[in-house]
Amino acid sequence: MNTELIAEVKGQTWGLFIDGKSNQAADESTLTIKSPANGEAVATIARATTEDVNKAVKTAQIGFKEWSKLTAYQRESIIKKATAYVRTQADRIGMLMALEQGKPFNQSKSEIIGSCDTLDYFAAEGVRVEGYINQTEKAGLFSMVKYYPVGVCALITPWNYPVSLLSWKLGPALAVGCSVVVKPTTVTPLSPMAFCMALVEGGIPAKVISVVTGQGAVVGDSLAKHPLVKKVAMTGSTETGKKLMQTVAPYLKKISLELGGQCPAIVCEDADIKNAAFVVAYKGFRNMGQSCSSVNRVYVHISKHQQFVAELKNHAEKLTIGDGVSDGSVDLGPMATADGVLTSKQHVEDAIGKGASLVTGGRAPEGEQYGKGHYFLPTILDNCNATMKVMQEETFGCVVPIETFKTLDEAIEKANNTNYGLVAYAFTRDFKTSMLLGEQLEAGTVCINNGAVNTNYAPYAGWKDSGYGVELSRNAVYEYLETKHIKIEGI
């Protein structure tokens, strides 16, 4: 346990980060951030008012005018120097994440490094934004298409991957010349705040990145409605995303939303069962199942049912769980919120009441060290069906329910029987079956024999109620650009 590092980052008072400075809220109000591992106070943060939001946006507008004048190559150089500095601060920022979110320190630190990689990727994509010249209907007529940064962007981020999911938005915005006002969740505001502060310390101009913390009803709403904010990007629940879309609709702002999932996995008769169980365990239990792309339900061919359940049980019961601050190498920490534990319990109880079998887990771990935290064991439910909440709703917890199927058509129909369409997983050794599943599963991402959902080079798009717009890949860059056609004659 790194007691010196913990002492360094714990117990501080954090202001709003505007123009490179820490500022009290206009009314001096604050919020207390508590550890999900033991309930102890971690830090105090400022609770922004509408006045504070207005100050941050006006600062960002000044920053936009200067940042957007730079060439893409100049911005790339500045961003990469800044991320190089942030990497030197990964221990400190990672410890803040472990303290506030519960994610084990080793995984938290890795998230900081990966987020820097994402910013670097987009910085390089920024120099590859290409306009084009059209052929025209007559000589002496020139037609050009160019792209321009949209302006000030509001980035509203969640608590499950508080820095990684920020980087998905911050990366393309900075690369193309936008400035940003970041609104992190009040559950985990510290690590995204520290990440943005480190970027400015590393060389991003102070007016380009602001961070305002506080309640969504005040801060999020004020940002969405502010006339100088031209783009809103948010990761959160589908319910919140739909409300945000209604808020920005009268202003015709650009918006991108990465929302909830109820992600299926199909384990075919010819699947490598050991690999399927490994991937499902990783995607179902990692980060306590608190991921939009988590495996939420598994359909296993009836002939492989018992073998798969046994393999998955073996993985689940080997996972270590504990306070990821005092032991950064554990596999799982506490859930980030008490509500997450409550939902997990309710979904387990509902499933068992409707005939499911509890294979393992289903409760908090035993021991005094777990008594004050939001802990829940990795849980497997067998003999599940579509009447159960766990098969229909997003648990956002480390619960994996299993149902059998006899034909591939049946499995695909069950997998697609949802209002969500974020990610789908499948396991087969047959190429033809792989292509069929890739084509017919209704999700923005389909992973066959792997769980590598989020890669910088490929688009991450939610179908149905799982999102609007695209994150990651060079496609995401255009979410932060406006298109202009320039037509010239008589020269």
Buried (B, 14 or more C-beta within 10 A) or exposed (E): EEEEBBEBBBEEEBBBBBBBEBBEBBEEEBBEBBBBBBEEEBBBBBBBBBEBBBBBBBBBBBBBEEBBEBEBEEBBBBBBEBBEBBBEBBBBBBBBBBBBBBBBBBBBBBBBBBBBEBBBBBBBBBBEBEEEEEEEEEEEBEBEBBBBBBBBBBBBBBBBBBBBBBBBBBBBBBBBBBBBBBBBBBBBBBBBBBBBBBBBBBBBBBBBBBBBBBEBEBBBBBBBBBEBBBBBBBBBBBEBBBBBBEBBEEBEBBBBBBBBBBBBBBBBBBBBBEBBBBBBBBBBBBBBBBBBBBBBBBBBBEEBBEBBBEBBBBBBEEBEBBBBBBBBEBBBBBBBBEEBBBBBBBBBBBBBEBEBEBBBBBEBBEEEBBEBBBBBBBBBBBBBBEEBBBBBBBBBBBBBBBBBBEEBEEBBEBBBEBEBBBBBBBBBEEEEBBEBBBEBBBBBBBBBBEBEBBEBEBBBBBBBBBBBBBBBBBBBBBBBBBEEEEEEEEE
